[in-house]
Amino acid sequence: MRRDTGASHASVRPPGAEGFGTGPAGRIRTRPTERESVPDPDVVIVGAGAAGLSLAYHLCAPGGAVPLSVVLVDAPPGPLRAPPRTWCFWEPPGGPYDSALAASWPQLRVRAADGAATVARSSPFRYKMLRSDAFEALVGHRLSAAGAFRRIEATVTAVRDAPDGGGEVLAHDARGEPVVVRGRHVFDSRPPRRLPPARTTLLQHFMGWFVRTERPVFDPTTADLMDFRTPQPARGLSFGYVLPLDPHTALVEYTEFSPAPLETGGYLNALHHYTQEVLELGEFRVTAQERGIIPMTDGPSRTARAVRCTASARPEARPVPPPATPSRPCSGRAGPSPPGCAPDGRRACRHRTEPGRARWTRSCCGRWTAAGWTAPTSSPASSAVFPPSGCSASSTAARRSTRTC
């Protein structure tokens, strides 16, 4: 592979930006106004998520046809770092990340709206679950042994073509000092601020709970890839998604393909309905929560001559909430239904807001109407009716609307 071997220029390097050993890979360039720079690598990767780390790992893996030098630029610890998250993918057994897997499944199930199930084995592939913290630890350990790899903590402000060829990443370090990294190729894995023009611009958006049930209700040999027993939005498609880790533990998600995401209340309503009315899990605790948006687009990946966008996800904040429990009935005493109760006297969704002594608040953001519990009207897909856990519609027509919206 050809390298540019032009003249070097002096600069001050940021911590952790040492050269790539011996050879022509250590050229440094800087402008008079840029106080810090790093050696020009073959490849610059922006972001240390699934796309950035896996690309760096494969480029630096031993046995490659041509040795490549790689610089990975990642945000310092703080709000720009993504919280823990979960990835699932198809792969035969014996993949490079198998030692870090949380689970895998040889058998999958799809349920129709009427509950009819189709079950099939995915041989020779398995459906694998990988938690981000385990993946980052595994790949980070392997990359630490790669002599041509360096990782820099800096906040990226711009990615663009370099004036004299290749691409460049403009950033600043924790002290606010500018850092410029130039390379022959740049891969930007940061989520785009807006989707590029394309024929398709749907969003796959979801919220999921890791749940722990009181009784064994899950089959850890089978993953529910799509369960269409969910109220369908006016524009788009929705389904449930269940990845069991053991008979008591699973990741349960509500997913939509639609033009715009829901507000938090819409997802909570949908999850309460799915876990209680469809899956009938009974008593359970929520041990963690995830939420994200994945653009489903055929837009171009190249954003400049030497720059490619590798981002696919646009994750939102994914807080890990304190333990939660499903709804509990209201007091059976006579009289009007207490605030937050459905007309039949059962209380709406409840969510524990702090550990220790229980303090209960309403977790659903919708309101009770004669047609059932509806998602907030500001939600783009709120035409679907989501009766929350412990709530039921007060008429046959309302129940029918839940299935047909």
N, C-alpha and C positions, 0 to 999 in steps of 0.2 A: 504494500500500500504506500502510495507516494505521500511524503511529508513536505510541508513548507519549511525550508531551512534558511529563512531570511535572517537578518541581523537581529541580535537581542538588544533589549533595552532594560536598564536598571529599574527596579521597583522595590517596594516594601511588600512582602507577602503577608497575608493574614495568617493567624494561627491555624495550623492544620493544613496549610496549602503548600506542602513541601513539593519539590520536583519529583519527576517520575524516574528516579534513578539516573543511569547514564544514557547517553544516546541523544538523538536530535529532538526528543519529545519535550525538552524543557525550555523552549523559547518563551520569553516573556515580552509582552507589549503593554504599553500604557500611554495614555495621553497626559499632557502636563497637568490637567485638572483632576486626574484620577490617581489617587495616592496609593491604591492597592490593586494588585492584579495577581493572577496565578498563571502557571505555565499553560500553554495552549495544548489541550488534549485532542485526541481524535474525535471524541464524543463528549458532549455536555448534556447531562440529564437534569431537568428541573423537577423536583418533587421526589419524595421517598415513600410513596405509597406502593400499591401493588404493581402498577405499570412501571414506575421508575426503578424500584428495587429489582424486579424480575428482569427488566432489560439490562440493568447493570450486571446482574449475576450471570446472565447468559453471554454477554459481551466479554466478561472477564473469566469465564469458565476455562479451565485448562483444556488444552487440545484444540483450541481454535486455529483456523487456517492461518490467520494473520494476527499477531499480538496487537491489541488495541489499548490505548490509554483512555481512561474514563474519569470524568469529574462529575460527582453528584452534588447538586446544590439543593439544600433542604432548609426550610424555615427553622429558626431556633425554637426551643421550647416556649410555648405560649399559645395564644389564641389561633395562630395560623397553622398549628399542628393539628392534624385530624385526630379525633378521639378514637378509641378502640372500635373496630368494626369487624364484620364477618364477610368472607367471600366464599362462593361455591362455584364449582367448575367440574367439567367432565374430563376424565383422564383414565388410562389403563392403570392397573396397580404398578407400583414401583416407580412413581414419579419423583422428581427431585425434592419435593416438599413433603413427602409422605410422613417423615418423622415428626413433623409439626402439626399434622392433621388433628382436628378435634373429633371428627367422625367421618365415615364414608358409608355409602349405601349401595348394595348390588341390585336393589329392587325398587321400582318406582310405581306410584299410583296416581291416576288422574280420575277425578270425580266429576260427573256431569251435574247440571243444576238439579236433576231429580234424584241425585244420590247414587246413580249407577256408577260402579267403579270399574276401571280397566287397570289391571296390574301386569307389569312386565319386568323381566330382568334386563339390565342394561349392558350385559356382557358384549364385548370385552371391556367396556368402560365401567367405571364407578363414579357416582356422584359424590364429590368430596367437599368437606367443610374445613375452611382454614381461618383461624382467628388471626387478626392483624398483628397482635403482640407476639404470638409464637412465630409467625412468618418473618417479622422484622428481626427477631433475635436470631433465627436460623440463618437468614441471608446475610445479616450483618456480620455474623461470625465468619461465614465463608468469604465474604468480601475483604475482611480484615487481613486475610492471608494473600490477597492479590496485590502484587507489587505495583501494578500499573493503575491502581484505583485510589482515588482520594475523595473524601467527603468534606464539604464545606457547609457550615451553618451560616446562612445569610438570607435576608429578606429580598426576594426578587421583585424588581419594579418594572422591568421591561425585557422582552426577548425579541431580537430582530436580526436581520442580515447584517453582517459586518461590512464596512465599506470596501475592504480589500479582499473579500471572499470569506466563505464560511458564515458562521453565526456568532452572535455575542449575547451574553446575559449580563444585564446591569442589575446590581444589587447593593445592599449595604449591610455591614455586619452589626453585631450587638452594640458597638461603640458609635454607630452612625457613620463610619468611614465607608466610602464607596469601594465596591469590589466589582471588577470586570472579568468575566471568564469568556474566552473566545475558543472556539473549536471548529473543526471541519463540518461537524453536524451537531445540531441541537434538537433534543426531544423535550418538549414542554408538556408535563403531565398535570399541570394545574387545571382545575375545572374552569371552563370558559365562562366569562361573565355573561355572554349571550351566545345562543346557538347561531352558527353560520347559516346563510340561506341554503335551503335544501328542499327536496321534494317531500320529505317526511320529517316532522318535528314533534312527534309524540314524546311524552315523558313516561317512563316507568317510575312510579313513586310509591313508597311503602313505609310502613311502620311495623316493627316486630317486637315481640316480647320473648325473652327467655323465661319460661314458666317452670315451676316446680309444683306438681299436683300432690294432693293427699293420697289418692289411690292410683294404682298403675293403670294408665289409659293409653299409652303409646306403644307401638310396635317398633323397636329400634332397628329392625331389619328392612323397613320400608319407609321411604320418604314420600310425602304427598307433594308432588311437584305443582299441581294445579287442582284446586277444589273450587268448582264454580257454584257452590251453594251459598253464594254471597249476593246481596242486592246489587244489581248492575246499575252503573251510573248512566245518565242520559246520553253522554257522549264518551264512549270508550268501553273498557272491559275491566272487570275486577275478578279476583280469585283469592282464595286462602292458600297458605303455603306452610307445611309442617315438616320440620326436620327433627326427628326424635333422637335424643342422645342416650336415653335409657327409658325404662317403662314409666318413670315419673318426670322426666325432664325433656323439654323440646324447645326449639325456636319456632314460634308461631307468628306468622306475618299476614298482614292484609296488604295486597298489592293492587294497584290500578295502572292501566295504560290509558292515558287521557291527555288532553291538551295542557292541563294545568294541575298543580298539586292541590291537596286539601289543606285546610287549616287543622291545627292540632285536634280540635274537638271532633272533626270528621273521622280521623284515624282512630281515636279512642272509642267512639261509638261503634265503628266497624269491628274493632278488635273485641270489644265486650260482646257484641252480638255473635261474632264467630266463635269465640271461646266458650260461651255459655249456651247460646241457642242452637248452634250447629254442632260443635264438637262435644258439648255437654261435659266439660272438664270437671265441674264441681268446684270444690275449694282448691285454690292454688295461690302461689306467691309469684310475683314478678321480680326476678333477680337482676335483670338488666333490660335495657331498651335500646333499640336501634331505629334509625330513620334516615332515609336517603332518597335521592332523585338520580335517575340514570337517563340521559337523553337517548332516545331511540331515533337516530338520524342517519341519513346518508350524505351529510355534508362533507366537504373536503377536509382531509387531515393535514394537508400542507398549508401552513399559514405564512410562509415566506420561502425564499429560494433554498435556504439551508436549514429551515425550521419546520418541524412536524409536531402536531398536537397529538399526544397519546392519551389524553384524558377521556374517560367515558362517564365517570360518575360526578355528580354534583351533590356531595353529602351535606346535609344540614346538621345542626347540632344534635348529637346523640347522647343525651345525658343518661347516666346510670341512676335510676331513681331508687329511693328506698323501697323496701318490700311492700308489695301491695296485695290485697285480697279481693276476691270477687264480692258482689253485692250481698247484702244480708237483708232479710225481710224487716219491714217496719214493725213497730209494736202492734199487736193485734187488738188494742183497745178500741172501743167504739168511738165514732166521731169522724170529723173530716180527715182526709189524708194529710199527714204532716207535710211540711214543705219538702219538695224534692221527690215526692212519691207519685207513682202512677195512679190513675183512678181506681185500680183494684186494690190499692193500699200497700203495694210493694215499693220499696225504695229504689230510686234510680242508682246508676253506677256510683260506687264509692271507691276511693283510692287513698291508701295510707300515705300521708304527706311527710311523715318523719318516723324514724325508728324509735323503738321503745314504746312508751305509752301511746296508745292509738289516738290519733286526732283525725277525724274523718271530714273530708270535704267533697263537694260534687266534682267529679272528674269529667263529666260530659258537658260540652259547651252548647248543646242544642237546647230545645225546650219541648215539653210534652204538649202534644196537640191531639185532637180526636183521631188523627191519622197515624199516630204513633210518635216515636221519639225521632225528631229530624235533625240532621246535621245543620250547622249554622248556614244561614242563607248566603253568607258571603263566600262559602266554599264553592268553587267552580262546579264541582260534581255533587252538590248537596241535594240533587233531586231524589237520590236513593234514600229510603227510610231505614234507619238503623235502630231498632229497639235495643237499648242497652241491656247489659246483664241485670237480671232481676226485674225488668220492665216488660210489659206485654201490651199489645194493642187492645183497645177496649171494644172492638167490633170485628166481625168477620171481614168486612170491607177493608179495614185497616190492615188485618193480617194478610189479605190478598195483595194489598199494595206493596207490602214488604217484599213479596216474591216477584212482582212484575215490574217494579220501577226500574 
